[in-house]
Amino acid sequence: MRPHKQGLDYYPLSVDFFQDDCIKAISSEFGIRSEIVIIKVILLIFQRGYYLNWNKDEKLKLLASLPGVSINYIEQIVQRLVKWDFFNSELFEQKKVLTSTVIQTLYFKHTRRR
């Protein structure tokens, strides 16, 4: 039996991703480096599936892939993403899970053929 594939092989990034009000606000507040942090968080989610348990291990893995960025910087960006409803605030506050309806819809759309 073949092992079950976890996550996606690719993520379809919208051509107007950087025009999203949330992304523009965060980029204005934290600088252009915040955009790569956001993309890496999204990619980490899709590598795992359709959500990410936002715990110390995941933060450290992300930190290792972002030289010159502090854990505090990443945390602040994630908090703003939650505040702007980019990620579901209820799930984040209750379970420390990063996901959204859009992420889940994309994930299930792209894994339907499996």
Secondary structure, DSSP 8 states (H G I E B T S, - for coil): ------S-S-----TTGGGSHHHHHHHHHH-THHHHHHHHHHHHHHHHSS-EE--HHHHHHHHHTSTT--HHHHHHHHHHHHHTTSS-HHHHHHH-EE--HHHHHHHHHHHTT-
